Structures are given as structure tokens and as C-alpha cells.
């Protein structure tokens, strides 16, 4: 009888281990699919994502491709881009957010 219980316990532990490994393997896939828009909902500044959240490549600027993650930013992008270099720094980004708020 002890051998049967040992076999059942081993089967149960193997099953639980397989579930744990499959959940841990899926975790990077799930977290990679989260978008900037999801983080924007929890942003402290009125629902707008921070500059660091939009600057995905960490070069210190938000370009047009990165700006596409925030609805409405593309409409004021050119007006906020004071150097006309096709990217926004932190000051220009703050100006763009203010312009977006004025349009609402």
C-alpha cells in the first residue's frame, strides 16, 4: 500500500510541477504584450503616460513611431516640435501634453 501512495504522490507532484513550469513559461509572453496604453491608465499625471514610458528605445526622445502609442499626440506633434527634428524631448513632450489638454 505504501508503494501505491508513493506513486500517486509522485504523479501529483509531477503534475503540479508541470503546471508551474507552463505558467512561468507563459509569463514573458503575457507581459510582453502589454502596451504603453495599459500603463497610461495607471499614470499619475491624469492618465497620460510619462515621457519615460513613451521613450521605448531610451534615447532621450520620443519620435513619431513612439508617439503613435498615445492617441492625440500625433495631431500636436509638429506644433510641439520646436526644433523640427522629428522627435520630442522632455520639454517638448510637456508642451505637447498641454496642447492636447487645451484641445479637449
Secondary structure as GFF3:
##gff-version 3
##sequence-region A 1 104
A	DSSP	alpha_helix	2	32	.	.	.	ID=ss1
A	DSSP	alpha_helix	36	41	.	.	.	ID=ss2
A	DSSP	alpha_helix	51	54	.	.	.	ID=ss3
A	DSSP	beta_strand	62	63	.	.	.	ID=ss4
A	DSSP	alpha_helix	64	67	.	.	.	ID=ss5
A	DSSP	alpha_helix	73	80	.	.	.	ID=ss6
A	DSSP	beta_strand	87	88	.	.	.	ID=ss7
A	DSSP	alpha_helix	90	103	.	.	.	ID=ss8
###
